[in-house]
Every structure is written in structure tokens, then in C-alpha cells.
Amino acid sequence: ADHIAVIGAGVVGSLVAYLCGRLPAARVTLVDINPVRAELASALGVSFAEPAKAERDCDLVVHASGSPDGLSTALELAGDEATVLEMSWYGDRVVSALLGGPFHSRRLRLVSSQVGSVASSHRPRWSHHRRLSAAVGLLADSRLDVLLAPAMGFGDLPKRLPDILTSGSTTLCQLIAYS
């Protein structure tokens, strides 16, 4: 069974872990610095680990934390000839990554991902309509409800939004009720 680690338990990382957890025989671990995310991982049907305790020698590591430290963790967890899939968006920030010693001796592959399009090898079969239908179909799984925060009124946003947007917030997907 392939061991897959997903670094970063935000919305993107959690959804990727959920999808990977549906792969036959895959062992999936959601890795995050916030131990509270263990409950989220359990609800999504995958394991959880903090970075220092995460299993090494993974076959695939998906990095979605948006943090250079998360990328370092991703490279550390990858096994020989494994792929590290970089899903984080850094904008114009410079990111350092240790690409010496173990990166070369373990023959790791660092691959970028672009979520706005499908790889050219899959485009003929995965039209926009097919992708949208697949995504909407997956949303029917009630396990994903764990990503949703209880709805708040639109009028409450000015008062509550600053807390939701702080780096320590545990809110992933804030529902907004428009009256």
C-alpha cells in the first residue's frame, strides 16, 4: 500500500487528504502543526500526525501548507525516489528549500501543481463539465461537512471576520447567511 502524507490541514490539504483516502489500499496521513486538526483528519477518514511525529519514507507527499517550513517537512517525509507535489501558492515570496544531500541521494521529484487546469495529458477526457460534475458529486459526502463552520449572518461579518482571518483561527470554510 502506498503511504501518502499531506502537509497542511487547511481547506486544500484536507480535501486532498480526503480524496487520497479514497484510493484503494492507500495509507494517508494529514500532517499539521495544530494538534486540534487530528479530529478533522479522523472525520475525513485519514490518520493525523504533527510534523515531528510523522512517518518518514512516504511514497507521495503533497505539500499544501503555504509555508516554507511545511515544504521542508514534505522533503523530509519523502522516501527514496518519491514525489513531493507542491500545491502551495507563494505569490512573489522567495522560498528556501534544502535541495542538497538527501534531496539528491534519495532521488526525489519536486513537482508543481496548478489547480486551475488539468494536465495536458488528461484534458481531452476531463472537460470542464466532467470536472464540475465529479466535484459536485464528491460534495455529497457528509464527511466533508466537518470543513464548514456554522453560518453567521452577513451583518455580523464586520465584527467577526477579523477573528476568522487571524493566523490562529480554526475556521476553514465560513458559511454566511444572507437575509
Sequence and secondary structure as in RCSB ss.txt:
>XXXX:A:sequence
ADHIAVIGAGVVGSLVAYLCGRLPAARVTLVDINPVRAELASALGVSFAEPAKAERDCDLVVHASGSPDGLSTAL
ELAGDEATVLEMSWYGDRVVSALLGGPFHSRRLRLVSSQVGSVASSHRPRWSHHRRLSAAVGLLADSRLDVLLAP
AMGFGDLPKRLPDILTSGSTTLCQLIAYS
>XXXX:A:secstr
  EEEEE  SHHHHHHHHHHHTSTT EEEEE S TTHHHHHHHHT EEE GGGS SSEEEEEE S SHHHHHHHH
HHEEEEEEEEE    TT       SHHHHHTT EEEE  TTS  TTTTTT  HHHHHHHHHHHTT GGGGGGEEE
EEEGGGHHHHHHHHTSTT   SEEEEE  
